[in-house]
């Protein structure tokens, strides 16, 4: 069982047990030479006496060691529960593939995503935010910042031309967002993905599970309609081959389930979708936010129980030996 400790410096108190054992052995030797030799009738009785004394001492020393370990706050394993974090961090991930230009949501999916993201920013009140653009590959366009000027500028100019690689690699977008958060953070972390779910490369569900392992919540805004609309698969317009592209809600919702915790799915056509997302990602009046995640399990009760067992064992052994 791998243990880590809340207060590891307390473990130095275990060294007192070594000192106590040395003192015990010295005193036992003096007692043995001065008294026991005269009262024990033979070598067998003397050896039995020493064994009893040593067993009693070991019980007390073990009780001390277990009590020290328990006081140091041993932690082992993880359990799912609610964790209070100090503030939030958000990475927006914008799918800028050509399917986002479809106008089944007027004037287009990408414009609707831009409008919704601006409304979210307006209500965040200075929470650190960044932005990732994803098409065939992903690019961190704006690192985490509380100065929203660059974010507003990027969101206002969203276009497939901002990323040159073709296709739609949403999994790469989540991976880039994952690596863009502050290291050793104590903030609640959120990825807000705007996409129609038209993935051509990678595995969005697996990428979402990686977020779950790091207690990063995934907020997905499904941008499009189930009916969809046709788009010319040739970007240059030299040829015409129309393809129906619709909102892949099953994929996006599967990613949310895989991410777990406080992850949520919204449609961009939902009423007050920006307000709902703000309520999910914003800290409360105390500046903290309660999120779901894994946290280490305290093993204090087990070690204190062991300490009590050994202490009672030492007392019981001493009483038994005296009666004997």
PECORUR-V712886 format. One record per backbone hydrogen bond with DSSP energy under -1.0 kcal/mol. CO is the residue of the C=O (numbers start at 1). NH is the residue of the N-H. Records with the same first field share a line. If there is no record, write none. Layout:
BEGIN
CO=NH / NH
END
This chain:
BEGIN
4=75
7=10
8=11
9=12
10=13
11=14
12=15
13=16
14=17
15=19
16=20
17=21
18=22
19=23
20=24
21=25
22=26
23=27
24=28
25=29
26=30
27=31
28=32
29=33
30=34
31=35 / 36
32=37
35=38 / 39
36=40
42=46
43=47
44=48
45=49
46=50
47=51
48=52
49=53
50=54
51=55
52=56
53=57
54=58
55=59
56=60
57=61
58=62
59=63
60=64
61=65
62=66
63=67
64=68
65=69
66=70
67=71
68=72
70=73
72=7
73=6
74=299
75=4
77=297
79=295
81=293
83=291
85=87 / 289
87=188
89=190
90=130
91=192
92=132
93=194
94=134
97=100
98=101
99=102
100=110
102=109
108=112
109=113
110=114
111=115
112=116
113=117
114=118
115=119
116=120
117=121
118=122
120=123
121=124
128=90
129=145
130=92
131=141 / 142
132=94
133=139
134=96
135=169
137=135
139=133 / 141
142=131
145=129
148=152
149=153
150=154
151=155
152=156
154=157
159=162
160=163
165=136
168=200 / 201
169=173
170=174
171=175
172=176
173=177
174=178
175=179
177=180
186=86
188=89
189=217
190=91
191=219
192=93
193=221
194=95
195=223
196=248
197=199
203=207
204=208
205=209
206=210
207=211
208=212
209=213
211=216
212=215
217=191
218=264
219=193
220=266
221=195
222=268
225=247
229=245
231=243
241=233
243=231
245=229
247=249
248=252
249=253
250=254
251=255
252=256
253=257
254=258
255=259
256=260
260=263
264=220
266=222
267=270
270=273
272=276
273=277
274=278
275=279
276=280
277=281
278=282
284=287
288=284
289=85
291=83
293=81
295=79
297=76
299=303
300=304
301=305
302=306
303=307
304=308
305=309
306=310
307=311
308=312
309=313
310=314
311=315
312=316
313=317
314=318
315=319
316=320
317=321
318=322
319=323
320=324
END
